[in-house]
Amino acid sequence: MAPRPRREDPEDDGRTIVNMNVEGMPWYDRAAAERQERDDNGGSHYQMTKEEQRMYTWAAIRAGLLVVLIFASVFGAFIAFCDFIWFR
């Protein structure tokens, strides 16, 4: 059986997956945290328009009503099953 070739580890591309600069840890750097907060709250913040807010709100209400309708239908079908079939 031939040996498998060694797999090389991927190179570090410099991206941050999770920021580990958490207050209370020994390596916490307050200046870096403030700099990161300023960068996060910079010009890249997207503000929704009133029309977009209405669309998202209406979509959330419709989704909630759909879930309520499904649960009510299943509950009604269960009550009908109990009344007409099970308890006869």
ROSE-4610 file (N, C-alpha, C; in Angstrom, 1 decimal, always signed):
// ROSE-4610
residu = [M/M/M/A/A/A/P/P/P/R/R/R/P/P/P/R/R/R/R/R/R/E/E/E/D/D/D/P/P/P/E/E/E/D/D/D/D/D/D/G/G/G/R/R/R/T/T/T/I/I/I/V/V/V/N/N/N/M/M/M/N/N/N/V/V/V/E/E/E/G/G/G/M/M/M/P/P/P/W/W/W/Y/Y/Y/D/D/D/R/R/R/A/A/A/A/A/A/A/A/A/E/E/E/R/R/R/Q/Q/Q/E/E/E/R/R/R/D/D/D/D/D/D/N/N/N/G/G/G/G/G/G/S/S/S/H/H/H/Y/Y/Y/Q/Q/Q/M/M/M/T/T/T/K/K/K/E/E/E/E/E/E/Q/Q/Q/R/R/R/M/M/M/Y/Y/Y/T/T/T/W/W/W/A/A/A/A/A/A/I/I/I/R/R/R/A/A/A/G/G/G/L/L/L/L/L/L/V/V/V/V/V/V/L/L/L/I/I/I/F/F/F/A/A/A/S/S/S/V/V/V/F/F/F/G/G/G/A/A/A/F/F/F/I/I/I/A/A/A/F/F/F/C/C/C/D/D/D/F/F/F/I/I/I/W/W/W/F/F/F/R/R/R]
num = [1/1/1/2/2/2/3/3/3/4/4/4/5/5/5/6/6/6/7/7/7/8/8/8/9/9/9/10/10/10/11/11/11/12/12/12/13/13/13/14/14/14/15/15/15/16/16/16/17/17/17/18/18/18/19/19/19/20/20/20/21/21/21/22/22/22/23/23/23/24/24/24/25/25/25/26/26/26/27/27/27/28/28/28/29/29/29/30/30/30/31/31/31/32/32/32/33/33/33/34/34/34/35/35/35/36/36/36/37/37/37/38/38/38/39/39/39/40/40/40/41/41/41/42/42/42/43/43/43/44/44/44/45/45/45/46/46/46/47/47/47/48/48/48/49/49/49/50/50/50/51/51/51/52/52/52/53/53/53/54/54/54/55/55/55/56/56/56/57/57/57/58/58/58/59/59/59/60/60/60/61/61/61/62/62/62/63/63/63/64/64/64/65/65/65/66/66/66/67/67/67/68/68/68/69/69/69/70/70/70/71/71/71/72/72/72/73/73/73/74/74/74/75/75/75/76/76/76/77/77/77/78/78/78/79/79/79/80/80/80/81/81/81/82/82/82/83/83/83/84/84/84/85/85/85/86/86/86/87/87/87/88/88/88]
x = [+0.9/+0.0/+0.9/+0.7/+1.5/+1.1/+2.1/+1.8/+1.1/+0.2/-0.6/+0.4/+0.2/+1.1/+0.6/+1.5/+1.2/+0.3/-0.7/-1.5/-0.9/-0.8/-0.2/-1.2/-0.9/-1.8/-2.1/-3.3/-3.6/-2.8/-2.5/-1.8/-2.8/-2.2/-3.1/-3.3/-4.6/-4.8/-5.1/-5.0/-5.2/-6.6/-7.6/-9.0/-9.2/-10.1/-10.5/-11.8/-11.9/-13.1/-13.9/-13.3/-13.9/-12.9/-13.4/-12.5/-12.4/-11.2/-11.0/-10.6/-10.7/-10.3/-11.6/-11.7/-12.9/-12.5/-13.3/-13.0/-13.0/-12.0/-11.9/-10.8/-10.4/-9.3/-8.0/-6.9/-5.6/-5.0/-5.4/-4.8/-5.7/-6.7/-7.6/-6.9/-7.1/-6.5/-7.6/-7.8/-8.9/-8.8/-7.6/-7.4/-7.8/-7.5/-7.9/-9.4/-10.0/-11.5/-12.2/-11.7/-12.3/-12.0/-10.9/-10.6/-11.5/-11.8/-12.6/-14.1/-14.5/-15.9/-16.1/-15.1/-15.1/-15.2/-14.5/-14.5/-15.9/-16.4/-17.7/-18.9/-18.8/-19.8/-19.5/-18.6/-18.2/-19.3/-18.8/-19.7/-20.4/-20.0/-20.6/-21.9/-22.4/-23.7/-24.8/-25.7/-26.8/-28.1/-28.7/-30.0/-31.1/-32.1/-33.3/-34.2/-34.8/-35.8/-37.1/-38.1/-39.4/-40.1/-40.0/-40.7/-40.1/-38.7/-38.1/-38.5/-38.6/-39.0/-40.4/-41.3/-42.7/-42.7/-41.9/-41.9/-41.4/-40.3/-39.8/-40.8/-41.4/-42.4/-43.6/-44.1/-45.2/-44.9/-43.6/-43.2/-43.1/-42.6/-42.5/-43.9/-44.9/-46.2/-46.9/-46.7/-47.2/-46.7/-45.4/-44.7/-45.3/-45.5/-46.0/-47.5/-48.3/-49.6/-49.7/-48.8/-48.8/-48.5/-47.6/-47.3/-48.5/-49.2/-50.4/-51.5/-51.6/-52.6/-52.4/-51.1/-50.8/-51.0/-50.6/-50.9/-52.4/-53.1/-54.6/-55.3/-54.8/-55.4/-55.1/-53.9/-53.5/-54.3/-54.5/-55.3/-56.7/-57.3/-58.6/-58.8/-57.9/-58.0/-57.9/-57.1/-57.0/-58.3/-58.9/-60.2/-61.3/-61.3/-62.3/-62.0/-60.8/-60.5/-61.0/-60.7/-61.2/-62.7/-63.4/-64.8/-65.5/-65.1/-65.8/-65.3/-64.1/-63.5/-63.2/-62.4/-61.8/-62.8/-63.6/-64.6/-65.9/-66.1/-67.4/-67.8]
y = [-1.2/+0.0/+1.2/+2.1/+3.3/+4.4/+5.0/+6.1/+7.3/+7.8/+9.0/+10.2/+11.1/+12.3/+13.2/+13.9/+14.8/+16.0/+16.3/+17.4/+18.7/+19.7/+21.0/+21.8/+22.5/+23.4/+24.6/+25.1/+26.3/+27.5/+28.4/+29.7/+30.6/+31.4/+32.4/+33.6/+33.9/+35.0/+36.3/+36.3/+37.5/+37.9/+37.1/+37.4/+37.1/+37.8/+37.6/+36.9/+35.6/+34.9/+35.3/+35.4/+35.8/+36.7/+37.9/+38.8/+38.3/+37.9/+37.4/+38.5/+39.7/+40.9/+41.1/+40.3/+40.4/+41.0/+42.0/+42.6/+41.6/+41.7/+40.7/+39.7/+39.5/+38.5/+39.2/+38.4/+39.0/+39.8/+39.4/+40.0/+41.2/+41.6/+42.6/+43.9/+44.5/+45.8/+46.8/+47.7/+48.7/+49.6/+50.0/+50.9/+50.1/+48.8/+48.1/+47.9/+47.7/+47.6/+48.9/+50.0/+51.3/+51.5/+51.2/+51.3/+50.4/+49.2/+48.3/+48.8/+49.4/+49.9/+51.1/+51.9/+53.1/+52.6/+51.5/+51.0/+50.3/+49.6/+49.0/+50.0/+51.1/+52.1/+53.2/+53.0/+54.0/+54.1/+54.5/+54.9/+53.7/+52.5/+51.3/+50.9/+51.7/+51.3/+51.6/+50.6/+50.7/+51.1/+52.2/+52.6/+52.3/+51.5/+51.1/+52.3/+52.4/+53.4/+53.0/+54.0/+53.7/+52.6/+52.6/+51.6/+50.2/+50.1/+48.8/+48.4/+49.3/+48.9/+48.3/+49.0/+48.5/+47.1/+46.9/+45.6/+44.5/+44.8/+43.7/+43.5/+44.5/+44.3/+43.5/+43.8/+43.1/+41.7/+41.4/+40.0/+39.3/+39.9/+39.2/+38.9/+39.8/+39.6/+38.5/+38.4/+37.4/+36.0/+36.0/+34.7/+34.2/+35.2/+34.8/+34.3/+35.0/+34.6/+33.2/+32.9/+31.6/+30.5/+30.8/+29.8/+29.6/+30.7/+30.6/+29.8/+30.1/+29.4/+27.9/+27.5/+26.1/+25.4/+26.0/+25.4/+25.3/+26.3/+26.3/+25.2/+25.1/+24.0/+22.6/+22.4/+21.1/+20.9/+21.9/+21.7/+21.5/+22.2/+21.9/+20.5/+20.1/+18.7/+17.7/+17.9/+17.0/+17.0/+18.1/+18.2/+17.4/+17.7/+17.0/+15.5/+15.0/+13.6/+13.0/+13.7/+13.2/+13.1/+14.2/+14.2/+13.2/+13.1/+12.3/+10.8/+10.6/+9.2/+8.5/+9.2/+8.5/+8.3/+9.3/+9.2/+8.7/+8.1/+7.6/+6.4]
z = [+0.0/+0.0/+0.0/-0.9/-1.1/+0.0/+0.6/+1.6/+0.9/+1.6/+1.1/+1.2/+0.3/+0.4/+1.5/+2.1/+3.2/+2.7/+3.5/+3.1/+3.7/+2.9/+3.4/+4.1/+5.2/+5.9/+5.0/+5.0/+4.2/+4.8/+4.0/+4.4/+5.1/+6.0/+6.7/+5.8/+5.5/+4.6/+5.4/+6.7/+7.5/+7.8/+7.4/+7.8/+9.3/+9.9/+11.3/+11.3/+11.8/+11.8/+13.1/+14.2/+15.5/+16.2/+16.6/+17.3/+18.8/+19.2/+20.5/+21.5/+21.1/+22.0/+22.9/+24.0/+24.8/+26.2/+26.6/+27.9/+29.0/+29.9/+31.0/+30.8/+29.5/+29.2/+29.4/+29.7/+30.0/+28.8/+27.6/+26.4/+25.9/+26.6/+26.2/+25.9/+24.7/+24.3/+24.1/+25.1/+25.0/+23.7/+23.4/+22.2/+20.9/+20.8/+19.6/+19.6/+20.7/+20.8/+20.4/+20.8/+20.4/+18.9/+18.4/+17.0/+16.2/+16.6/+15.9/+15.9/+17.1/+17.2/+16.3/+16.2/+15.2/+13.8/+13.5/+12.1/+11.8/+12.8/+12.6/+12.5/+13.1/+13.1/+12.0/+11.1/+10.1/+9.1/+7.9/+6.8/+6.1/+6.5/+5.9/+6.5/+7.4/+8.1/+7.1/+6.9/+6.0/+6.7/+6.3/+6.9/+6.0/+6.5/+5.6/+5.5/+4.3/+4.1/+4.8/+4.9/+5.5/+4.7/+3.4/+2.6/+2.8/+2.9/+3.2/+4.6/+5.6/+6.9/+6.9/+6.2/+6.0/+5.4/+4.3/+3.7/+4.6/+5.3/+6.3/+7.4/+7.9/+9.0/+8.5/+7.3/+6.7/+6.4/+6.0/+5.7/+7.0/+8.1/+9.4/+9.9/+9.8/+10.2/+9.5/+8.1/+7.3/+7.7/+8.0/+8.4/+9.7/+10.7/+12.0/+11.8/+11.0/+10.8/+10.1/+9.2/+8.6/+9.6/+10.5/+11.5/+12.4/+12.8/+13.6/+12.9/+11.6/+10.8/+10.7/+10.6/+10.5/+11.8/+12.9/+14.2/+14.5/+14.2/+14.4/+13.6/+12.3/+11.4/+12.0/+12.5/+13.0/+14.3/+15.1/+16.4/+16.0/+15.0/+14.6/+14.0/+13.3/+12.7/+13.8/+14.8/+16.0/+16.7/+17.0/+17.7/+16.8/+15.5/+14.7/+14.7/+14.6/+14.7/+16.0/+17.1/+18.4/+18.5/+17.9/+18.1/+17.1/+15.9/+14.9/+14.8/+15.2/+15.0/+16.3/+17.1/+18.3/+19.4/+19.7/+20.8/+20.4/+19.3/+18.9/+19.6]
